[in-house]
Amino acid sequence: MGAAPAQCAYGISAHCGKLEPPSFCISSTVEIGTAKVCTSPALSIPSKKFATRICCTANDNDSFCEKAPTPILDMVESPIQLKNLSLKELKQLAKEIRLDLLSIFKKTQKQSKASLAAVELTVAIHHVFHAPADKIMWDVGEQAYAHKILTGRRSLMHTLKQKDELSGFTNRSESEFDPFGAGHGCNSISAGLGMAIARDMKGKRERIVTVISNGTTMAGQVYEAMSNAGYMDSDMIVILNDSRLSLYPKFEGGLKTSISALSSTLSKLQSSKSFRKFREVAKGVTKRIGRGMHEWAAKVDEFARGLIGPLGSTLFEELGLYYIGPVDGHNTEDLVCVLQEVASLNSTGPVLVHVITEENREADHHGQQNEKMDMNSEGSMNPDQRAHEILPRTYSDCFVESLLIEADGDRDIVMVHAGMEMDPCFQLFQEKLPERFFDVGMAEQHAVTFSAGLSCGGLKPFCMIPSSFLQRAYDQVVHDVDRQRIPVRFVITSAGLVGSNGPVQCGPFDITFMSCLPNMIVMAPSDVNELVDMVSTAAQVNDRPICFRYPRGAISRVDNFISVGIPIEIGKGRILAEGKDVALLGYGSMVHNCLKARTLLLTLGIEVTVADARFCKPLDIGLLRELCKNHDFLVTVEEGSIGGFGSHVAQFIALDGQLDGRVKWRPIVLPDNYIEHTSSAEQLTLAGLTGHHIAATALSLLGRTKEALLLMT
């Protein structure tokens, strides 16, 4: 593809650093499939003659403009311009991208070690492949920040996760360089294989590249996709960005296996065209010989490759992927060399390139001490500083305190945690009761059935899963838990709107999909004290599954917090304030907003009853009948999708005949669309769930439409 590369000292046709890569003239083109892509204007930057240019937008603060000079990066507006860079310039570009990311993280007070680890890998990928014609996909959005910088979005990086600005994940609607959206992880190989099959059926030639992380390898879908890819034998490239060395043996003292010169050379040999051709020829010869020779040779080949590869490498071979690695993910020469060879292979089936990176890697500070970004300031403090910093309390903090008290009195209580990252407060439980804490990583399906097994063995598992992650384990919730009435206690975190993470990690659906299950008890606390009581309630339920949800973010009030819970009667709500005109029945976190609406309506002379439902299933039938008896207007409010708490209320009061007479009912739920990333407060406004929105709905029910409009303005 493109100009013929020079022969390197290893005898491999690739840019291994022994020779400078060939130059591309301004009018040169590269052939991708049936299309020709022009590299003009080519980026040709003479060494040591870089013009210093600091990119600042009109919206930037002065601190952003004070970042270190990035002359090569300033000249890159598209990945195609990386084609003409020498290896030396590519290395410098990687340093500049890392400095740029550090500058952005310092300004936004957000940090992503995953992106810092993947800088050289990203540069090498875009140097070798031809996006957007070649499809490059990322399993985890936070790995792709350097990718965003190189694909025309650098000037907007300081707006990451802000309203109407850059998403924190890859996004198809955001850029043609994002062929598939990254969210929870583990989807890129499946999507990539689909694209590869479609490419083959349509007779095209673009390359499919998917980048996964070692965290992703905890998810079952990855192995399902790899197995299918091995069976289909369609050409695609899977790059495992292993930043935790999870495929390596653990040594005493925390030592990590290094990438030696021998392993580097072997990786280049594995990826070379001549070696692959020799291997394919040998396979053909043994097949013709017959008499079991082919099977015997395959075992010898597997054994030999197992000797030169790390522990676990033969797993990928068994799944049908040709394994290459390990490769030093911060050695630009090795990365380019291996990826060039892999890119030049045709009709060889799926290939997995194992790349080792370091998440704690920062900028190269040789001679650049003045350019160092202080990552221990503000939002990126080191652990010792965090220990002395007063951080806002969250629902998770209160939950863990309560569960520890329950666990102290009940040795059967255990915690199962599933998800991409673990909240520091959960680590407190792990530290105090390590033998009763199980972190299964990004394996939600396993977490649910594993919890069911623990329960069948006589334990009381509290299964912690964020709402959006629980969606992928719903089949296990139905068949392995609810259908068998196994008492698993689901703790659904990050429920409802989640602010800057937008629709990717938003949890709007759990009320709906959990409350439709016949045996499931579904509840939600309105404050932290209710949460503590629900922990105690869940610990006492031993005949069926139970779940409760709570939102992400800091707690607005923690007055009179009591960490010792009192079990709540199942299906029993409560009335918090009484009035005669309108009844507001809130569920979970929305009870607080109902109280705000009551305060607003009182100033207009409207008396409001506010009730806390507590339970979506079973409903407090007595409470509903009382509200309908004493009020002509009933409004239900929840931070969930259509089909949840309000639907259960409507089902009952309709069948009970409450809607046949004077009672008018209105539901307030999340809108039937995805709400993009912005602040949590603004998301609530967009969703129509603030106290003002609730009060305006009540005014409309009362026929006071003009006052409702005035209230909203």
C-alpha positions as CSV (number, residue, x, y, z in Angstrom):
1,M,0.0,0.0,0.0
2,G,1.6,3.3,-1.0
3,A,5.3,3.6,-1.8
4,A,7.4,0.5,-1.3
5,P,9.1,0.5,2.1
6,A,12.8,0.1,2.5
7,Q,14.4,-3.1,3.6
8,C,15.2,-2.9,7.3
9,A,18.0,-4.6,9.2
10,Y,15.7,-7.3,10.4
11,G,15.0,-8.4,6.8
12,I,11.4,-7.3,7.1
13,S,9.8,-4.9,4.7
14,A,8.7,-2.3,7.1
15,H,9.9,0.8,8.8
16,C,11.7,-0.6,11.8
17,G,13.8,2.4,12.6
18,K,17.0,1.2,11.0
19,L,16.2,3.3,7.9
20,E,14.1,6.4,7.6
21,P,10.7,5.7,6.0
22,P,10.2,6.8,2.4
23,S,9.0,10.4,1.7
24,F,5.7,11.0,0.0
25,C,5.7,13.8,-2.5
26,I,3.0,16.4,-2.4
27,S,1.1,14.9,-5.2
28,S,1.4,11.3,-4.2
29,T,-1.6,9.1,-3.7
30,V,-2.2,5.9,-1.7
31,E,-4.5,3.2,-2.9
32,I,-7.2,1.9,-0.5
33,G,-9.3,-0.7,-2.0
34,T,-10.7,0.6,-5.3
35,A,-10.3,4.3,-4.2
36,K,-7.2,6.5,-4.3
37,V,-6.7,8.9,-1.5
38,C,-4.5,11.9,-2.0
39,T,-2.0,12.7,0.7
40,S,-1.7,16.3,-0.4
41,P,-0.8,18.6,1.2
42,A,1.9,16.3,2.6
43,L,3.4,17.2,5.9
44,S,7.1,17.6,5.5
45,I,8.7,19.2,8.5
46,P,12.5,19.5,8.6
47,S,14.0,18.6,12.0
48,K,15.0,21.4,14.3
49,K,13.2,23.9,12.2
50,F,9.8,23.6,13.7
51,A,7.8,26.8,14.0
52,T,6.4,27.3,17.4
53,R,2.7,27.8,17.3
54,I,0.4,27.7,20.3
55,C,-3.2,26.8,19.5
56,C,-5.7,28.8,21.5
57,T,-9.4,29.3,20.8
58,A,-11.5,32.3,21.7
59,N,-13.0,30.3,24.5
60,D,-9.7,29.2,26.0
61,N,-8.4,30.4,29.4
62,D,-4.9,31.7,29.7
63,S,-3.8,28.5,31.4
64,F,-4.5,26.6,28.3
65,C,-2.4,29.0,26.2
66,E,0.6,28.5,28.6
67,K,1.1,24.9,27.6
68,A,4.4,23.6,26.2
69,P,5.1,24.2,22.5
70,T,3.8,21.4,20.2
71,P,5.2,22.3,16.7
72,I,4.6,19.0,14.9
73,L,1.1,18.5,16.4
74,D,0.2,22.1,15.5
75,M,0.8,21.2,11.9
76,V,-1.4,18.0,11.9
77,E,-5.0,18.6,10.9
78,S,-5.7,15.1,9.5
79,P,-4.3,11.6,10.1
80,I,-3.2,11.5,6.4
81,Q,-0.5,14.0,7.3
82,L,1.2,11.4,9.5
83,K,2.2,9.4,6.4
84,N,5.2,11.6,5.6
85,L,6.6,11.8,9.1
86,S,9.9,10.1,9.9
87,L,10.2,7.8,12.9
88,K,11.9,10.5,14.8
89,E,9.1,12.9,14.1
90,L,6.5,10.3,15.1
91,K,8.2,9.9,18.4
92,Q,8.2,13.7,18.9
93,L,4.6,13.8,17.9
94,A,3.7,11.3,20.6
95,K,5.5,13.4,23.2
96,E,3.6,16.5,22.1
97,I,0.2,14.7,22.2
98,R,0.9,13.5,25.7
99,L,1.9,17.0,26.7
100,D,-1.3,18.3,25.1
101,L,-3.4,15.8,26.9
102,L,-1.8,16.7,30.2
103,S,-2.5,20.3,29.5
104,I,-6.2,19.5,28.8
105,F,-6.5,17.4,31.9
106,K,-5.0,20.1,34.0
107,K,-7.5,22.6,32.6
108,T,-10.6,20.4,32.8
109,Q,-9.5,18.8,36.1
110,K,-10.2,15.4,34.5
111,Q,-7.7,12.8,33.9
112,S,-7.6,9.6,31.7
113,K,-4.6,7.4,32.2
114,A,-6.0,5.1,29.5
115,S,-5.5,7.8,26.9
116,L,-2.0,8.6,28.1
117,A,-1.0,5.0,27.8
118,A,-2.3,4.7,24.3
119,V,-0.5,7.7,22.7
120,E,2.3,5.9,20.8
121,L,-0.1,3.2,19.8
122,T,-2.6,5.7,18.4
123,V,0.2,7.5,16.4
124,A,1.4,4.3,15.0
125,I,-2.1,3.2,14.0
126,H,-2.8,6.4,12.1
127,H,0.7,6.4,10.5
128,V,0.1,2.9,9.1
129,F,-3.6,2.7,8.3
130,H,-5.7,5.1,6.2
131,A,-8.7,6.3,8.2
132,P,-11.5,6.9,7.5
133,A,-11.3,4.5,4.6
134,D,-9.8,1.9,7.0
135,K,-12.1,1.4,10.0
136,I,-10.5,2.0,13.3
137,M,-12.6,1.2,16.4
138,W,-12.0,1.5,20.1
139,D,-13.7,-0.6,22.8
140,V,-13.3,2.0,25.5
141,G,-13.9,5.7,24.8
142,E,-11.2,7.0,27.2
143,Q,-8.5,5.3,25.2
144,A,-9.4,7.3,22.1
145,Y,-8.6,10.9,23.3
146,A,-5.3,10.9,21.2
147,H,-7.4,9.6,18.3
148,K,-9.7,12.5,18.7
149,I,-6.8,14.9,18.7
150,L,-5.4,13.5,15.5
151,T,-8.7,13.4,13.7
152,G,-9.5,17.1,13.6
153,R,-11.0,17.6,17.1
154,R,-8.0,19.0,19.0
155,S,-9.3,22.5,19.3
156,L,-12.5,21.2,21.0
157,M,-10.8,18.8,23.4
158,H,-11.1,21.3,26.3
159,T,-14.9,21.0,25.8
160,L,-14.9,17.2,26.5
161,K,-18.2,16.1,28.0
162,Q,-19.7,19.6,28.0
163,K,-23.1,20.3,26.6
164,D,-23.3,20.2,22.8
165,E,-19.6,19.7,22.6
166,L,-17.3,16.7,22.3
167,S,-18.4,13.3,23.7
168,G,-16.2,11.4,26.1
169,F,-16.6,8.4,23.8
170,T,-16.2,7.7,20.1
171,N,-19.4,8.8,18.3
172,R,-20.5,8.1,14.8
173,S,-22.4,11.4,14.5
174,E,-19.3,13.4,15.7
175,S,-16.8,12.3,13.1
176,E,-16.3,10.2,10.1
177,F,-13.2,8.8,11.8
178,D,-15.5,7.1,14.4
179,P,-17.0,4.2,12.5
180,F,-18.7,2.8,15.6
181,G,-19.6,4.1,19.1
182,A,-17.6,3.1,22.1
183,G,-19.5,2.9,25.4
184,H,-19.2,0.1,27.9
185,G,-16.5,-1.8,26.1
186,C,-16.3,-5.2,24.5
187,N,-18.3,-4.3,21.4
188,S,-15.6,-3.4,18.9
189,I,-14.6,-6.9,17.8
190,S,-18.2,-7.9,17.1
191,A,-18.9,-4.7,15.2
192,G,-15.5,-5.0,13.4
193,L,-16.3,-8.6,12.3
194,G,-19.6,-7.5,11.0
195,M,-17.9,-4.8,8.9
196,A,-15.3,-7.2,7.7
197,I,-17.9,-9.7,6.5
198,A,-19.8,-6.9,4.8
199,R,-16.6,-5.7,3.2
200,D,-15.9,-9.2,1.8
201,M,-19.4,-9.6,0.5
202,K,-19.2,-6.3,-1.3
203,G,-15.8,-6.9,-2.7
204,K,-14.1,-4.0,-0.9
205,R,-10.6,-3.9,0.6
206,E,-10.6,-1.6,3.6
207,R,-8.8,-2.8,6.7
208,I,-10.7,-3.3,10.0
209,V,-8.8,-2.5,13.1
210,T,-10.2,-2.8,16.6
211,V,-8.5,-1.8,19.8
212,I,-9.5,-3.5,23.1
213,S,-8.2,-3.2,26.6
214,N,-7.2,-5.7,29.2
215,G,-10.3,-4.7,31.2
216,T,-12.4,-5.5,28.2
217,T,-11.1,-9.1,28.2
218,M,-13.2,-9.7,31.3
219,A,-16.3,-9.5,29.2
220,G,-17.7,-12.6,27.6
221,Q,-18.8,-10.9,24.4
222,V,-15.1,-10.4,23.5
223,Y,-14.5,-14.2,23.4
224,E,-17.8,-14.9,21.6
225,A,-16.7,-12.4,19.0
226,M,-13.1,-13.8,18.8
227,S,-14.4,-17.3,18.4
228,N,-16.8,-16.3,15.6
229,A,-14.0,-14.3,14.0
230,G,-11.7,-17.4,14.1
231,Y,-14.5,-19.5,12.5
232,M,-15.4,-16.9,9.8
233,D,-11.6,-16.4,9.1
234,S,-12.2,-13.0,7.7
235,D,-9.3,-10.5,7.7
236,M,-9.3,-8.1,10.6
237,I,-6.8,-6.8,13.2
238,V,-7.4,-6.9,16.9
239,I,-5.0,-4.9,19.0
240,L,-5.0,-5.7,22.7
241,N,-3.8,-2.7,24.7
242,D,-2.7,-4.4,27.8
243,S,-1.9,-1.8,30.4
244,R,-2.0,-4.1,33.4
245,L,0.0,-7.0,32.1
246,S,-2.9,-9.3,32.9
247,L,-1.6,-12.0,30.6
248,Y,1.7,-12.2,32.5
249,P,2.5,-14.2,35.6
250,K,2.5,-12.2,38.9
251,F,5.9,-12.0,40.6
252,E,6.5,-11.4,44.3
253,G,7.2,-7.8,45.1
254,G,5.1,-6.5,42.3
255,L,7.6,-7.0,39.6
256,K,6.3,-6.6,36.0
257,T,7.5,-8.6,33.0
258,S,9.4,-6.3,30.7
259,I,9.5,-6.4,26.9
260,S,13.0,-7.7,26.1
261,A,15.0,-7.3,22.9
262,L,14.3,-11.0,22.2
263,S,10.5,-10.7,22.5
264,S,10.6,-7.6,20.3
265,T,12.5,-9.4,17.6
266,L,10.2,-12.4,17.8
267,S,7.1,-10.2,17.5
268,K,8.6,-8.7,14.3
269,L,9.4,-12.2,13.0
270,Q,5.8,-13.4,13.8
271,S,4.3,-10.5,11.9
272,S,6.6,-10.7,8.9
273,K,5.2,-11.7,5.5
274,S,7.9,-14.2,4.8
275,F,7.3,-16.1,8.1
276,R,3.5,-16.1,7.6
277,K,4.0,-17.4,4.0
278,F,6.4,-20.1,5.3
279,R,3.8,-21.1,7.9
280,E,1.0,-21.4,5.4
281,V,3.2,-23.4,3.0
282,A,4.1,-25.8,5.8
283,K,0.4,-26.3,6.6
284,G,-0.3,-27.1,3.0
285,V,2.6,-29.6,2.8
286,T,1.5,-31.5,6.0
287,K,-2.1,-31.6,4.7
288,R,-0.9,-33.3,1.5
289,I,1.2,-35.8,3.4
290,G,-1.8,-36.8,5.4
291,R,-1.8,-39.7,8.0
292,G,-2.2,-37.3,10.9
293,M,0.8,-35.3,9.9
294,H,-1.2,-32.1,9.8
295,E,-2.6,-32.5,13.3
296,W,0.8,-33.4,14.6
297,A,2.4,-30.4,13.0
298,A,-0.3,-28.1,14.3
299,K,0.4,-29.2,17.9
300,V,4.1,-28.7,17.4
301,D,3.4,-25.2,16.0
302,E,1.1,-24.4,18.9
303,F,3.7,-25.7,21.4
304,A,6.5,-23.7,19.9
305,R,4.5,-20.5,19.7
306,G,3.4,-21.0,23.3
307,L,7.1,-21.1,24.3
308,I,7.9,-17.7,22.8
309,G,4.7,-16.0,23.8
310,P,3.4,-14.9,27.2
311,L,1.1,-17.1,29.3
312,G,-2.4,-16.9,27.8
313,S,-1.2,-16.3,24.3
314,T,-2.3,-19.7,23.1
315,L,-5.9,-18.9,24.2
316,F,-6.2,-16.5,21.3
317,E,-4.7,-19.1,18.9
318,E,-7.3,-21.6,20.1
319,L,-10.0,-19.1,19.3
320,G,-8.6,-18.8,15.8
321,L,-6.7,-15.5,16.0
322,Y,-3.0,-15.4,14.9
323,Y,-1.2,-14.1,17.9
324,I,1.7,-11.5,17.6
325,G,3.4,-10.2,20.6
326,P,4.2,-8.9,23.1
327,V,5.1,-5.5,21.6
328,D,6.3,-2.5,23.6
329,G,3.4,-0.1,23.3
330,H,5.7,2.9,23.8
331,N,8.3,1.9,21.2
332,T,7.2,3.7,18.1
333,E,9.7,1.8,15.9
334,D,8.5,-1.6,17.0
335,L,4.8,-0.6,16.7
336,V,5.2,0.8,13.2
337,C,7.2,-2.2,12.1
338,V,4.7,-4.8,13.3
339,L,1.6,-2.8,12.2
340,Q,3.1,-2.3,8.7
341,E,3.7,-6.0,8.3
342,V,0.2,-6.8,9.7
343,A,-1.3,-4.3,7.3
344,S,0.4,-5.8,4.3
345,L,-1.0,-9.3,5.0
346,N,-3.8,-10.4,2.8
347,S,-6.2,-13.4,3.2
348,T,-4.7,-14.5,6.5
349,G,-7.7,-14.3,8.7
350,P,-8.0,-12.5,12.1
351,V,-4.8,-11.3,13.8
352,L,-4.3,-10.3,17.4
353,V,-1.4,-7.9,18.2
354,H,-0.6,-7.9,22.0
355,V,0.7,-4.4,23.0
356,I,2.0,-3.7,26.5
357,T,1.5,-0.1,27.7
358,E,1.8,1.8,31.0
359,E,-1.1,3.7,32.3
360,N,1.0,5.9,34.6
361,R,3.3,7.0,31.8
362,E,3.5,10.8,31.4
363,A,5.5,13.1,29.2
364,D,9.2,12.5,28.4
365,H,10.8,15.2,30.5
366,H,14.4,15.0,29.2
367,G,15.3,18.6,28.8
368,Q,11.7,19.7,29.3
369,Q,11.4,20.0,33.1
370,N,9.8,23.4,32.7
371,E,7.1,21.9,30.5
372,K,6.0,19.4,33.1
373,M,2.3,19.4,33.9
374,D,1.5,19.1,37.6
375,M,-0.9,16.2,37.6
376,N,-1.0,16.3,41.4
377,S,-3.0,19.5,41.5
378,E,-6.7,20.2,41.9
379,G,-8.8,17.3,40.4
380,S,-5.8,15.0,39.9
381,M,-4.4,14.6,43.3
382,N,-2.3,11.7,44.4
383,P,-3.7,9.3,46.9
384,D,-1.9,10.8,49.9
385,Q,-3.4,14.2,49.1
386,R,-6.8,12.8,48.6
387,A,-6.6,11.2,52.1
388,H,-6.5,14.7,53.6
389,E,-9.0,16.3,51.2
390,I,-12.6,16.6,52.3
391,L,-14.6,15.1,49.4
392,P,-18.4,15.4,49.1
393,R,-20.3,12.3,50.4
394,T,-22.2,10.2,48.0
395,Y,-24.9,7.6,48.2
396,S,-22.2,4.9,47.7
397,D,-20.3,6.1,50.8
398,C,-23.4,5.8,52.9
399,F,-24.3,2.5,51.4
400,V,-20.9,1.0,52.2
401,E,-21.0,2.2,55.8
402,S,-24.4,0.7,56.3
403,L,-23.5,-2.6,54.6
404,L,-20.4,-2.9,56.8
405,I,-22.6,-2.6,59.9
406,E,-25.0,-5.2,58.6
407,A,-22.0,-7.5,57.6
408,D,-20.6,-7.1,61.1
409,G,-23.7,-8.7,62.5
410,D,-24.3,-11.2,59.7
411,R,-21.3,-13.3,58.5
412,D,-23.3,-14.5,55.4
413,I,-23.3,-11.0,53.8
414,V,-20.9,-10.7,50.9
415,M,-20.5,-8.1,48.1
416,V,-20.1,-8.8,44.4
417,H,-18.9,-5.8,42.3
418,A,-19.1,-5.6,38.5
419,G,-18.2,-2.7,36.2
420,M,-15.3,-0.9,34.5
421,E,-14.0,1.0,37.5
422,M,-14.5,0.6,41.3
423,D,-15.6,3.5,43.4
424,P,-13.0,4.2,46.2
425,C,-15.7,3.6,48.9
426,F,-16.2,0.0,47.7
427,Q,-12.5,-0.5,48.3
428,L,-13.2,0.3,52.0
429,F,-15.4,-2.8,52.1
430,Q,-12.7,-4.8,50.3
431,E,-10.0,-3.7,52.8
432,K,-12.1,-4.5,55.9
433,L,-13.6,-7.7,54.6
434,P,-11.4,-9.0,51.8
435,E,-12.6,-12.6,52.0
436,R,-16.2,-11.4,51.5
437,F,-15.6,-9.0,48.6
438,F,-15.6,-10.2,45.0
439,D,-14.7,-7.9,42.1
440,V,-15.4,-9.6,38.8
441,G,-14.6,-6.6,36.6
442,M,-16.5,-6.0,33.4
443,A,-18.3,-9.3,33.6
444,E,-21.9,-8.3,34.6
445,Q,-23.5,-11.5,33.3
446,H,-21.1,-13.6,35.3
447,A,-21.6,-11.4,38.4
448,V,-25.4,-12.0,38.3
449,T,-25.2,-15.8,38.0
450,F,-22.2,-16.0,40.4
451,S,-24.3,-14.1,42.9
452,A,-27.1,-16.6,42.4
453,G,-24.7,-19.4,43.1
454,L,-23.5,-17.7,46.3
455,S,-27.1,-17.4,47.4
456,C,-27.8,-21.0,46.7
457,G,-24.8,-21.8,48.9
458,G,-26.3,-20.1,51.8
459,L,-24.7,-16.6,51.6
460,K,-26.4,-13.2,51.2
461,P,-24.9,-11.5,48.1
462,F,-25.3,-7.8,47.5
463,C,-24.6,-7.5,43.7
464,M,-23.4,-4.0,42.8
465,I,-23.9,-3.1,39.2
466,P,-24.4,0.4,37.6
467,S,-27.8,0.7,35.9
468,S,-26.4,0.9,32.4
469,F,-24.2,-2.1,32.9
470,L,-27.0,-4.2,34.4
471,Q,-28.8,-4.0,31.0
472,R,-26.3,-6.5,29.5
473,A,-26.9,-9.0,32.2
474,Y,-30.7,-8.9,32.0
475,D,-31.0,-12.5,30.6
476,Q,-29.2,-13.7,33.7
477,V,-31.4,-11.6,36.0
478,V,-34.5,-13.2,34.4
479,H,-33.5,-16.9,34.1
480,D,-30.8,-17.4,36.7
481,V,-32.4,-15.3,39.5
482,D,-36.0,-14.2,39.2
483,R,-37.4,-17.3,37.6
484,Q,-35.9,-19.4,40.3
485,R,-36.8,-17.0,43.1
486,I,-33.2,-16.8,44.3
487,P,-32.6,-14.1,46.9
488,V,-30.0,-11.9,45.2
489,R,-29.9,-8.3,46.4
490,F,-29.2,-6.0,43.4
491,V,-27.7,-2.6,44.3
492,I,-28.2,-0.5,41.1
493,T,-25.8,2.4,41.2
494,S,-25.6,5.4,38.8
495,A,-29.4,5.2,38.3
496,G,-31.1,7.9,36.2
497,L,-29.2,10.8,34.6
498,V,-25.4,10.8,35.0
499,G,-24.3,14.3,33.7
500,S,-21.1,14.5,31.7
501,N,-21.2,10.8,30.7
502,G,-24.4,11.4,28.8
503,P,-26.5,8.6,27.3
504,V,-23.6,6.1,27.3
505,Q,-23.7,5.5,31.0
506,C,-27.1,6.9,31.8
507,G,-29.4,4.5,33.7
508,P,-33.0,5.3,32.8
509,F,-34.4,1.8,32.2
510,D,-33.8,-0.3,35.3
511,I,-37.1,0.6,36.9
512,T,-39.0,-0.6,33.9
513,F,-37.1,-3.8,33.2
514,M,-36.8,-4.9,36.8
515,S,-40.3,-4.1,37.8
516,C,-41.8,-6.3,35.1
517,L,-40.3,-9.4,36.6
518,P,-42.9,-11.5,38.6
519,N,-40.8,-12.2,41.7
520,M,-38.7,-9.1,42.0
521,I,-39.1,-6.6,44.8
522,V,-38.3,-3.1,43.4
523,M,-37.6,-0.1,45.6
524,A,-35.7,3.2,45.7
525,P,-34.7,5.5,48.5
526,S,-35.6,9.2,48.6
527,D,-32.6,10.0,50.8
528,V,-29.6,8.4,52.5
529,N,-31.5,7.4,55.6
530,E,-34.0,5.6,53.4
531,L,-31.1,4.0,51.6
532,V,-29.7,2.6,54.9
533,D,-33.1,1.2,55.8
534,M,-33.4,-0.5,52.4
535,V,-29.9,-2.1,53.0
536,S,-31.3,-3.6,56.2
537,T,-34.5,-4.5,54.4
538,A,-32.7,-6.3,51.6
539,A,-30.6,-8.2,54.1
540,Q,-33.8,-9.6,55.7
541,V,-35.4,-10.8,52.5
542,N,-34.5,-14.5,51.9
543,D,-37.3,-15.9,49.7
544,R,-37.0,-13.8,46.5
545,P,-34.8,-11.3,44.7
546,I,-34.9,-7.7,45.6
547,C,-33.3,-4.5,44.1
548,F,-32.9,-0.9,44.9
549,R,-31.4,2.0,43.0
550,Y,-29.6,5.2,43.8
551,P,-28.2,8.1,41.7
552,R,-24.6,9.1,41.0
553,G,-23.2,12.3,42.5
554,A,-22.8,14.1,45.8
555,I,-25.5,14.1,48.4
556,S,-27.1,17.6,48.9
557,R,-27.9,17.0,52.5
558,V,-26.6,14.5,55.1
559,D,-28.3,15.9,58.2
560,N,-29.1,13.4,60.9
561,F,-27.5,10.5,59.0
562,I,-27.9,7.2,60.8
563,S,-25.9,4.3,59.5
564,V,-27.9,1.7,61.3
565,G,-30.9,0.7,59.3
566,I,-34.4,-0.4,60.3
567,P,-36.2,-2.8,57.9
568,I,-39.1,-1.3,56.0
569,E,-42.3,-3.2,55.6
570,I,-42.3,-4.6,52.0
571,G,-44.6,-2.5,49.8
572,K,-45.2,0.3,52.3
573,G,-44.9,4.0,51.3
574,R,-45.2,7.1,53.4
575,I,-46.8,10.6,53.4
576,L,-44.3,13.4,54.0
577,A,-46.6,16.4,53.8
578,E,-50.4,16.8,53.5
579,G,-52.6,19.1,51.5
580,K,-56.0,19.0,49.9
581,D,-55.5,20.2,46.3
582,V,-52.9,18.0,44.5
583,A,-51.1,14.8,45.4
584,L,-47.5,14.4,44.3
585,L,-46.3,10.8,44.5
586,G,-42.5,10.6,44.1
587,Y,-40.3,7.6,43.5
588,G,-36.7,7.6,44.6
589,S,-34.6,10.7,44.1
590,M,-37.6,12.6,42.7
591,V,-39.3,12.9,46.1
592,H,-36.9,15.8,47.0
593,N,-38.0,17.6,43.8
594,C,-41.7,17.0,44.7
595,L,-41.0,18.8,48.0
596,K,-39.5,21.7,46.1
597,A,-42.6,21.8,43.9
598,R,-44.8,21.9,47.0
599,T,-42.9,24.9,48.3
600,L,-43.4,26.7,45.0
601,L,-47.1,25.9,44.9
602,L,-47.7,27.0,48.5
603,T,-46.7,30.5,47.5
604,L,-49.5,30.4,45.0
605,G,-52.0,29.2,47.6
606,I,-52.1,25.6,46.5
607,E,-52.0,22.9,49.2
608,V,-50.0,19.9,48.1
609,T,-49.7,16.4,49.5
610,V,-46.2,14.8,48.9
611,A,-45.9,11.0,49.3
612,D,-42.8,8.8,49.0
613,A,-43.8,5.6,47.2
614,R,-40.6,3.7,48.3
615,F,-41.7,0.7,46.3
616,C,-42.5,0.3,42.7
617,K,-43.3,-3.4,43.2
618,P,-45.2,-4.3,45.2
619,L,-47.1,-1.0,45.2
620,D,-48.6,0.4,48.4
621,I,-52.3,-0.1,47.3
622,G,-53.6,1.4,50.5
623,L,-51.6,4.6,50.0
624,L,-52.8,4.9,46.4
625,R,-56.4,4.5,47.3
626,E,-56.0,7.1,50.1
627,L,-54.4,9.7,47.7
628,C,-57.2,9.1,45.1
629,K,-59.9,9.4,47.8
630,N,-58.6,12.7,49.2
631,H,-57.4,14.4,46.0
632,D,-58.8,15.1,42.5
633,F,-55.4,15.4,41.0
634,L,-52.5,12.9,41.2
635,V,-49.1,13.3,39.7
636,T,-46.4,10.6,39.7
637,V,-42.8,11.5,39.3
638,E,-39.8,9.3,38.6
639,E,-36.3,9.6,37.1
640,G,-36.9,6.7,34.8
641,S,-38.2,5.8,31.4
642,I,-41.7,5.2,30.1
643,G,-43.1,1.9,31.4
644,G,-41.7,2.2,35.0
645,F,-43.3,3.3,38.3
646,G,-46.0,5.6,36.7
647,S,-47.1,2.7,34.5
648,H,-47.5,0.4,37.5
649,V,-49.6,3.1,39.2
650,A,-51.7,3.6,36.2
651,Q,-52.3,-0.1,35.8
652,F,-53.6,-0.4,39.4
653,I,-55.7,2.8,39.6
654,A,-57.3,2.0,36.2
655,L,-58.2,-1.6,37.2
656,D,-59.3,-0.3,40.6
657,G,-61.8,2.1,39.0
658,Q,-60.1,5.2,40.4
659,L,-59.9,6.8,36.9
660,D,-63.6,6.2,36.2
661,G,-64.7,9.3,38.1
662,R,-63.2,12.6,39.2
663,V,-59.5,11.7,39.6
664,K,-57.1,13.0,37.0
665,W,-53.6,11.5,36.8
666,R,-50.5,12.7,35.1
667,P,-47.1,10.9,34.9
668,I,-43.8,12.7,34.8
669,V,-41.0,10.5,33.4
670,L,-37.8,10.9,31.4
671,P,-38.5,11.9,27.8
672,D,-38.5,9.2,25.2
673,N,-35.1,10.2,23.8
674,Y,-31.5,10.0,24.9
675,I,-30.3,13.1,26.8
676,E,-26.8,14.1,25.7
677,H,-23.9,15.0,28.1
678,T,-24.0,18.1,30.1
679,S,-24.3,18.9,33.8
680,S,-26.6,16.9,35.9
681,A,-28.7,19.9,36.8
682,E,-29.1,20.9,33.2
683,Q,-30.0,17.3,32.3
684,L,-32.8,17.4,34.8
685,T,-34.0,20.7,33.2
686,L,-33.9,19.1,29.7
687,A,-35.8,16.1,31.1
688,G,-38.5,18.2,32.7
689,L,-37.9,16.8,36.2
690,T,-37.1,19.9,38.2
691,G,-39.3,21.3,41.0
692,H,-40.5,24.0,38.6
693,H,-41.5,21.4,36.0
694,I,-43.4,19.4,38.6
695,A,-45.2,22.5,39.9
696,A,-46.0,23.6,36.4
697,T,-47.6,20.2,35.7
698,A,-49.8,20.6,38.8
699,L,-50.9,24.1,37.8
700,S,-51.8,22.8,34.3
701,L,-53.9,20.1,35.9
702,L,-55.7,22.8,37.9
703,G,-56.4,24.7,34.8
704,R,-54.0,27.5,35.7
705,T,-52.0,27.3,32.4
706,K,-50.9,31.0,32.4
707,E,-49.3,30.6,35.9
708,A,-47.7,27.4,34.8
709,L,-46.0,29.2,31.9
710,L,-45.0,32.1,34.1
711,L,-43.4,29.6,36.6
712,M,-41.3,28.1,33.8
713,T,-40.0,31.5,32.7
